[in-house]
Amino acid sequence: MAAASASASAGNAGQTRLVDRCIDVAARGPATVEAWRRQRRSLERLPGPLADELLRRLAARRFLFPSLLEVFRYSAEEVDLGGNIAVDAEWLAYLGAFRYLRVLKMADCKNVNSAAVWTLSGMSTLKELDLSRCSRISDAGIKHIVSIDSLEKLHLSDTGLTDNGVMLISALKNLQLLDLGGIHMTDKALQSLQVLTQLENLDIWGSEITNEGASILKAFTRLRFLNVSWTHVTRLPPLPNLRYLNMSNCTIHSICGGDSEVRIHLEKFTASAASFGNIDEVFSSIEASSFSFLDMSGCSLSNLYILQKLKSLEHLDLSLSRITDDEIQYVANIGMNLRYLSLKNTGITSQAPCVLAGTVPNLSSLSLAYTKIDDSALVYISLMPSLRVIDLTHTNIKGFTRVEANSEKTLSMPPLECLVYLQSLYLEDTALADEVIPPLTSFRALKYLYLKSDFLSDPALHALSSASNLIHLGFCGNVLSNSGLLQFVPPTQLRVLDLSGCWILTGDAISTFCRHHPMIEVRHEIMQELQQNRGGALQVHKSKQLLQAKAKAVNISVDASRLSGISFVDERIKYSREELMNIQDLTGSNLVLNGVQLPPELRRME
């Protein structure tokens, strides 16, 4: 039986791959598209999911045009044209004739206006319509949309609606999701919507709603998701079925009508940059056993005693808050269930990981970016066995420690090798040098690595050749030479190499590397120019001058109060290119570590 099940599973996987390859071939290029476009009747019998996927490929590759839509008139069920600025009234004229269309997404289609959506009037199969950030949709357009009685989901955030347009939406009695975020609607408009008793998701962020308007939310007895961020709402009535609440940038006094006896089974609470009138009252209204997600990033709290009863939390974001090492014990007390923790841009030091070590065995993502932690924290981080993502960006990590001021360096990265699930490691804007990189290659599960330091050069990149599982390597802003890039032997799994900010590189070197490694997506400021000049000569000297000008114009502005004690400046801006080449010669001792000859670009000029 098990063998038969495994065989069936393998067969389904094979069919999926075959179908995927067929769709990929069908969307290969304009000539291919034109060839099958003539076979209109065959495509009319194409199953909906296949037609939808083919449409997605064509849209992603910019091969889709209005008249081609007619081919999918009797097959497509879901169409996503989000972000395509070419979409206008002509496109909608074809889409309005689709027989089985259930989902139509046109978010960020700036040329879609109120007159264009007239063609959608009266569609009987359409369940979801997304016009988010289509700024030319006004109250006049809503008059056409409300004729689509079948609509269950309607996205209209950041459009040109007024109260009058919002009140028209009350005709859509089947709505289950309504997104009106960014629209300056008032209490009067919200009160007109209380007839929508099927609503489960309501998004009214950035509106002019007050506590008076919020009081009618109790009419939505099935409401599970509510976003009232950036509003004047400070109190909410009891909403017994509410599971997700966003009150970011609000002043919060009560989320349960002030009734201390009422408990709501909230699962996710986002209160980023919010302030609290009575924080005890707010959190005492939440049933702790079901509460798993809390985002309090940017809050001015300096005490976390409210966490001591929230043992079910899995996601906790305290970034950009005022907490210090003294409050970390409350986080440690959450214990077994915690999976995600962000302490980014807080006042903690290396003492915080010391407190957490051994208390959060299931933690899979940890962000300590923009804090004062140093290499002494790494040994404690290594005691969190389930970690998959670690962010140490802009910290005091150097890759080594010293027992005493004049003692020998001891590499600090090796303890992390015991983290057998570690897949992503962020070490950007640190003071790492070439000699501390080789230990990273022994991290067996590492797939995503991001490095940026003034002290990294060719040997660091070459050492990563043996990081066999790397898929994405960020090597940005480092002193990488042309010969260093060309001598680099990429790991077999590597698919993305981000070299942004490596200003010594030239277009010729990058182009040569791309030809030798066509499966790797290389990212660099020169890439756009390379693509524009494909088939012609590249203006290499212009690229050099542009990148050098950018490098000399770097001006990093940092919040001194948050980052006091962290001194990190791109020293290259003080030197000319020739002077930097001379300085690079002083790092010869590091190059010996990997047996790499100093590239000619970086040798001292005689």
NUKEDREN-658632 format. One record per residue (C-alpha): x, y, z; residue in three letters. Coordinates in steps of 0.5 Angstrom, whole numbers, padded with zeros to 4 digits, always signed. Example, Ala and Ser with C-alpha at 12.3 -4.5 7.8 and 13.67 -1.06 7.14 Angstrom:
// NUKEDREN-658632
+0025-0009+0016ala;+0027-0002+0014ser;
***
This chain:
// NUKEDREN-658632
+0000+0000+0000met;+0006+0005+0002ala;+0009+0003-0005ala;+0003+0005-0009ala;+0002+0011-0005ser;+0009+0013-0006ala;+0009+0011-0014ser;+0003+0015-0014ala;+0006+0021-0011ser;+0012+0021-0016ala;+0007+0020-0022gly;+0004+0027-0020asn;+0010+0030-0018ala;+0013+0028-0025gly;+0006+0031-0029gln;+0007+0037-0025thr;+0014+0038-0028arg;+0012+0036-0035leu;+0006+0041-0035val;+0011+0047-0032asp;+0016+0046-0037arg;+0010+0046-0043cys;+0007+0052-0040ile;+0015+0055-0040asp;+0016+0053-0047val;+0009+0056-0049ala;+0011+0063-0046ala;+0018+0063-0049arg;+0018+0069-0053gly;+0013+0073-0058pro;+0014+0068-0064ala;+0012+0062-0060thr;+0006+0066-0057val;+0004+0068-0064glu;+0004+0061-0066ala;-0001+0058-0061trp;-0005+0065-0061arg;-0008+0062-0067arg;-0011+0056-0064gln;-0016+0060-0061arg;-0021+0054-0060arg;-0016+0049-0057ser;-0014+0054-0052leu;-0022+0055-0050glu;-0022+0048-0047arg;-0015+0049-0043leu;-0017+0047-0036pro;-0017+0054-0031gly;-0011+0053-0027pro;-0007+0052-0033leu;-0010+0058-0037ala;-0009+0062-0030asp;-0001+0060-0030glu;+0000+0061-0037leu;-0003+0068-0036leu;+0002+0069-0030arg;+0008+0067-0034arg;+0006+0072-0040leu;+0005+0078-0035ala;+0011+0077-0032ala;+0015+0076-0038arg;+0011+0082-0041arg;+0009+0078-0047phe;+0001+0080-0045leu;-0003+0085-0049phe;-0010+0087-0050pro;-0012+0082-0056ser;-0009+0076-0053leu;-0013+0076-0047leu;-0019+0074-0052glu;-0016+0067-0052val;-0017+0066-0045phe;-0024+0068-0045arg;-0027+0062-0044tyr;-0022+0059-0039ser;-0018+0063-0035ala;-0021+0064-0028glu;-0016+0068-0024glu;-0012+0074-0027val;-0007+0078-0024asp;-0004+0084-0027leu;-0002+0088-0021gly;+0003+0093-0022gly;+0002+0093-0030asn;+0002+0101-0032ile;+0000+0099-0039ala;-0007+0096-0037val;-0012+0101-0038asp;-0020+0101-0041ala;-0018+0097-0047glu;-0015+0091-0043trp;-0022+0092-0038leu;-0026+0091-0045ala;-0023+0084-0046tyr;-0023+0082-0039leu;-0031+0084-0038gly;-0032+0079-0043ala;-0029+0073-0039phe;-0034+0068-0038arg;-0031+0064-0032tyr;-0027+0070-0028leu;-0027+0069-0021arg;-0021+0073-0019val;-0019+0080-0022leu;-0013+0083-0019lys;-0010+0090-0022met;-0007+0093-0016ala;-0002+0099-0018asp;-0005+0099-0025cys;-0004+0107-0025lys;-0008+0108-0032asn;-0015+0104-0029val;-0020+0109-0028asn;-0027+0110-0026ser;-0030+0110-0033ala;-0025+0103-0035ala;-0029+0099-0030val;-0035+0100-0033trp;-0034+0094-0037thr;-0034+0090-0031leu;-0041+0091-0029ser;-0046+0086-0028gly;-0041+0080-0028met;-0044+0074-0025ser;-0038+0070-0023thr;-0033+0075-0020leu;-0031+0074-0013lys;-0025+0078-0012glu;-0023+0085-0014leu;-0017+0088-0013asp;-0016+0096-0015leu;-0011+0098-0009ser;-0007+0104-0010arg;-0011+0105-0017cys;-0011+0113-0015ser;-0016+0114-0021arg;-0022+0110-0018ile;-0027+0115-0015ser;-0034+0115-0013asp;-0036+0114-0020ala;-0033+0108-0021gly;-0036+0105-0015ile;-0043+0106-0018lys;-0040+0100-0023his;-0037+0096-0018ile;-0043+0095-0014val;-0047+0092-0019ser;-0043+0086-0018ile;-0047+0082-0013asp;-0043+0076-0013ser;-0037+0080-0010leu;-0034+0077-0003glu;-0027+0081-0003lys;-0026+0088-0005leu;-0020+0092-0004his;-0020+0099-0005leu;-0014+0102-0001ser;-0011+0108-0003asp;-0016+0110-0008thr;-0020+0117-0009gly;-0026+0115-0006leu;-0030+0119-0001thr;-0035+0118+0004asp;-0041+0118-0001asn;-0037+0112-0005gly;-0036+0108+0001val;-0043+0109+0003met;-0045+0106-0004leu;-0041+0099-0002ile;-0047+0098+0003ser;-0050+0095-0003ala;-0045+0089-0004leu;-0049+0084+0002lys;-0044+0078+0000asn;-0038+0082+0002leu;-0033+0078+0007gln;-0027+0082+0006leu;-0027+0090+0005leu;-0020+0094+0005asp;-0021+0101+0005leu;-0014+0103+0008gly;-0012+0110+0007gly;-0019+0113+0005ile;-0021+0119+0009his;-0027+0116+0011met;-0031+0118+0017thr;-0036+0115+0022asp;-0042+0117+0018lys;-0039+0112+0012ala;-0037+0107+0017leu;-0044+0107+0020gln;-0047+0106+0013ser;-0043+0099+0012leu;-0046+0096+0019gln;-0051+0092+0014val;-0045+0088+0011leu;-0046+0083+0017thr;-0042+0077+0013gln;-0036+0081+0014leu;-0030+0078+0017glu;-0024+0082+0015asn;-0024+0090+0015leu;-0019+0094+0014asp;-0020+0102+0015ile;-0013+0104+0017trp;-0011+0112+0016gly;-0018+0114+0016ser;-0022+0119+0020glu;-0025+0114+0025ile;-0026+0116+0032thr;-0029+0112+0038asn;-0036+0114+0036glu;-0035+0110+0029gly;-0031+0104+0032ala;-0037+0103+0037ser;-0041+0100+0031ile;-0036+0095+0030leu;-0040+0090+0034lys;-0045+0090+0029ala;-0040+0085+0025phe;-0041+0079+0029thr;-0037+0075+0024arg;-0031+0080+0024leu;-0024+0076+0025arg;-0019+0081+0022phe;-0019+0089+0024leu;-0014+0094+0022asn;-0015+0101+0025val;-0008+0103+0025ser;-0006+0111+0024trp;-0013+0112+0026thr;-0016+0116+0032his;-0019+0110+0035val;-0017+0109+0043thr;-0023+0104+0045arg;-0026+0098+0041leu;-0032+0095+0043pro;-0032+0087+0045pro;-0031+0083+0039leu;-0032+0076+0041pro;-0029+0073+0034asn;-0024+0077+0033leu;-0017+0074+0032arg;-0012+0079+0029tyr;-0012+0086+0031leu;-0008+0092+0028asn;-0007+0098+0032met;-0001+0101+0030ser;+0001+0108+0031asn;-0006+0109+0036cys;-0006+0111+0043thr;-0009+0104+0046ile;-0014+0105+0052his;-0018+0098+0051ser;-0019+0093+0046ile;-0025+0090+0050cys;-0030+0096+0052gly;-0027+0097+0058gly;-0030+0091+0061asp;-0025+0087+0065ser;-0029+0081+0065glu;-0029+0080+0058val;-0024+0076+0054arg;-0022+0075+0047ile;-0019+0070+0044his;-0014+0074+0040leu;-0008+0070+0036glu;-0005+0076+0033lys;-0004+0083+0036phe;+0000+0089+0032thr;+0001+0095+0036ala;+0008+0098+0032ser;+0009+0105+0035ala;+0003+0105+0039ala;+0002+0108+0046ser;-0002+0105+0052phe;-0006+0109+0057gly;-0007+0103+0061asn;-0003+0097+0059ile;-0005+0092+0064asp;-0012+0093+0062glu;-0011+0092+0055val;-0007+0085+0056phe;-0012+0083+0061ser;-0017+0083+0056ser;-0013+0077+0052ile;-0014+0070+0053glu;-0007+0068+0054ala;-0007+0061+0051ser;-0009+0063+0044ser;-0005+0069+0044phe;+0001+0067+0039ser;+0004+0074+0035phe;+0006+0080+0038leu;+0009+0086+0035asp;+0011+0092+0039met;+0016+0095+0035ser;+0017+0102+0036gly;+0013+0102+0043cys;+0016+0107+0048ser;+0016+0101+0053leu;+0022+0100+0058ser;+0019+0095+0062asn;+0016+0088+0059leu;+0013+0085+0065tyr;+0006+0084+0061ile;+0010+0078+0058leu;+0010+0074+0064gln;+0003+0071+0063lys;+0004+0070+0055leu;+0007+0063+0055lys;+0004+0062+0048ser;+0007+0067+0044leu;+0011+0064+0038glu;+0013+0071+0035his;+0015+0077+0039leu;+0018+0084+0036asp;+0021+0089+0040leu;+0025+0092+0035ser;+0026+0100+0036leu;+0024+0100+0043ser;+0027+0102+0049arg;+0029+0095+0053ile;+0035+0094+0055thr;+0039+0087+0058asp;+0035+0088+0065asp;+0028+0086+0061glu;+0031+0080+0057ile;+0029+0076+0063gln;+0021+0077+0061tyr;+0023+0074+0054val;+0027+0068+0057ala;+0021+0066+0061asn;+0016+0065+0055ile;+0021+0059+0054gly;+0019+0053+0049met;+0014+0056+0044asn;+0018+0062+0042leu;+0020+0062+0035arg;+0021+0069+0032tyr;+0025+0074+0036leu;+0027+0081+0034ser;+0031+0086+0039leu;+0033+0090+0033lys;+0036+0097+0035asn;+0035+0096+0042thr;+0039+0098+0048gly;+0041+0091+0049ile;+0049+0088+0050thr;+0052+0081+0049ser;+0049+0080+0056gln;+0042+0079+0053ala;+0044+0073+0049pro;+0047+0070+0055cys;+0040+0071+0059val;+0036+0067+0053leu;+0041+0062+0052ala;+0038+0055+0054gly;+0031+0058+0055thr;+0029+0058+0048val;+0030+0052+0045pro;+0025+0052+0039asn;+0027+0059+0037leu;+0028+0059+0029ser;+0029+0067+0028ser;+0033+0072+0032leu;+0035+0079+0030ser;+0040+0083+0034leu;+0042+0088+0028ala;+0044+0095+0030tyr;+0045+0093+0037thr;+0052+0093+0042lys;+0053+0086+0042ile;+0060+0083+0040asp;+0063+0077+0039asp;+0062+0074+0046ser;+0055+0074+0045ala;+0056+0068+0039leu;+0058+0063+0044val;+0051+0064+0047tyr;+0047+0064+0041ile;+0050+0057+0039ser;+0046+0055+0045leu;+0040+0056+0041met;+0039+0050+0037pro;+0033+0051+0033ser;+0036+0057+0030leu;+0035+0058+0022arg;+0036+0065+0021val;+0041+0070+0025ile;+0041+0077+0023asp;+0048+0081+0026leu;+0048+0087+0022thr;+0051+0093+0024his;+0054+0090+0031thr;+0060+0090+0034asn;+0062+0083+0031ile;+0069+0082+0028lys;+0070+0075+0028gly;+0075+0074+0033phe;+0076+0075+0041thr;+0082+0077+0045arg;+0083+0074+0052val;+0087+0080+0054glu;+0089+0087+0050ala;+0095+0084+0047asn;+0094+0077+0047ser;+0093+0073+0040glu;+0086+0073+0037lys;+0081+0067+0037thr;+0076+0066+0032leu;+0069+0067+0034ser;+0065+0064+0029met;+0066+0057+0030pro;+0061+0056+0036pro;+0056+0057+0031leu;+0058+0051+0027glu;+0053+0047+0032cys;+0047+0050+0029leu;+0045+0045+0024val;+0039+0048+0022tyr;+0042+0055+0021leu;+0040+0057+0013gln;+0041+0065+0013ser;+0046+0069+0016leu;+0047+0077+0016tyr;+0053+0080+0017leu;+0053+0086+0014glu;+0056+0093+0016asp;+0061+0089+0021thr;+0068+0089+0022ala;+0070+0082+0019leu;+0076+0081+0016ala;+0079+0076+0011asp;+0082+0071+0016glu;+0075+0070+0019val;+0071+0068+0013ile;+0074+0061+0012pro;+0070+0058+0018pro;+0063+0060+0015leu;+0064+0055+0010thr;+0063+0049+0015ser;+0056+0051+0016phe;+0053+0045+0013arg;+0046+0048+0012ala;+0048+0055+0010leu;+0044+0057+0004lys;+0044+0065+0005tyr;+0050+0069+0007leu;+0050+0077+0007tyr;+0057+0080+0008leu;+0059+0087+0008lys;+0065+0090+0011ser;+0071+0095+0009asp;+0076+0089+0011phe;+0073+0084+0006leu;+0077+0083-0001ser;+0078+0077-0006asp;+0081+0072-0001pro;+0074+0072+0003ala;+0070+0071-0003leu;+0075+0065-0005his;+0074+0062+0001ala;+0067+0061+0000leu;+0068+0057-0006ser;+0067+0051-0001ser;+0061+0053+0002ala;+0057+0048-0002ser;+0050+0049+0000asn;+0050+0057-0001leu;+0044+0059-0006ile;+0045+0067-0005his;+0051+0070-0003leu;+0051+0078-0001gly;+0058+0081-0002phe;+0056+0088-0002cys;+0061+0094-0002gly;+0067+0090-0001asn;+0074+0091-0004val;+0073+0086-0009leu;+0078+0086-0016ser;+0077+0084-0023asn;+0081+0078-0022ser;+0079+0076-0016gly;+0072+0076-0019leu;+0074+0072-0025leu;+0078+0067-0020gln;+0072+0066-0016phe;+0069+0059-0017val;+0062+0059-0015pro;+0059+0054-0010pro;+0055+0049-0015thr;+0048+0051-0012gln;+0049+0058-0012leu;+0044+0062-0016arg;+0045+0069-0014val;+0051+0073-0013leu;+0050+0080-0010asp;+0056+0085-0011leu;+0052+0092-0011ser;+0057+0097-0008gly;+0064+0093-0010cys;+0066+0099-0014trp;+0073+0097-0016ile;+0069+0092-0021leu;+0069+0094-0028thr;+0063+0092-0034gly;+0068+0087-0037asp;+0070+0083-0031ala;+0062+0082-0029ile;+0060+0081-0036ser;+0066+0075-0037thr;+0064+0072-0030phe;+0056+0072-0033cys;+0058+0069-0039arg;+0062+0063-0035his;+0057+0062-0030his;+0050+0063-0034pro;+0046+0060-0028met;+0048+0065-0023ile;+0044+0072-0023glu;+0049+0077-0021val;+0047+0084-0018arg;+0051+0090-0019his;+0050+0097-0021glu;+0053+0096-0028ile;+0048+0090-0029met;+0043+0095-0032gln;+0048+0099-0037glu;+0051+0092-0039leu;+0044+0090-0041gln;+0042+0096-0044gln;+0049+0096-0048asn;+0048+0088-0050arg;+0050+0088-0057gly;+0054+0094-0057gly;+0061+0097-0054ala;+0060+0098-0046leu;+0062+0105-0044gln;+0067+0102-0038val;+0070+0108-0036his;+0064+0112-0035lys;+0061+0106-0030ser;+0068+0107-0026lys;+0067+0114-0026gln;+0060+0114-0024leu;+0061+0108-0018leu;+0067+0112-0016gln;+0063+0118-0015ala;+0058+0115-0011lys;+0063+0112-0007ala;+0066+0118-0005lys;+0059+0121-0004ala;+0057+0116+0001val;+0054+0120+0008asn;+0051+0115+0013ile;+0047+0118+0018ser;+0045+0114+0024val;+0041+0116+0030asp;+0047+0117+0035ala;+0043+0116+0041ser;+0041+0109+0039arg;+0048+0107+0036leu;+0052+0110+0041ser;+0059+0106+0042gly;+0058+0103+0035ile;+0064+0107+0031ser;+0063+0104+0024phe;+0065+0109+0018val;+0067+0107+0011asp;+0074+0109+0011glu;+0075+0109+0003arg;+0071+0115+0002ile;+0078+0119+0005lys;+0082+0116-0001tyr;+0083+0116-0008ser;+0083+0109-0012arg;+0090+0109-0013glu;+0091+0111-0005glu;+0086+0105-0004leu;+0090+0100-0008met;+0097+0102-0004asn;+0093+0101+0002ile;+0091+0094+0000gln;+0098+0092-0001asp;+0098+0092+0007leu;+0093+0086+0008thr;+0098+0081+0004gly;+0098+0077+0011ser;+0091+0075+0010asn;+0092+0073+0003leu;+0097+0068+0005val;+0091+0064+0009leu;+0088+0062+0003asn;+0094+0061-0002gly;+0091+0067-0007val;+0096+0071-0010gln;+0095+0079-0009leu;+0091+0081-0016pro;+0095+0086-0020pro;+0089+0091-0019glu;+0091+0091-0012leu;+0099+0091-0012arg;+0103+0097-0010arg;+0104+0101-0015met;+0112+0101-0016glu;
***
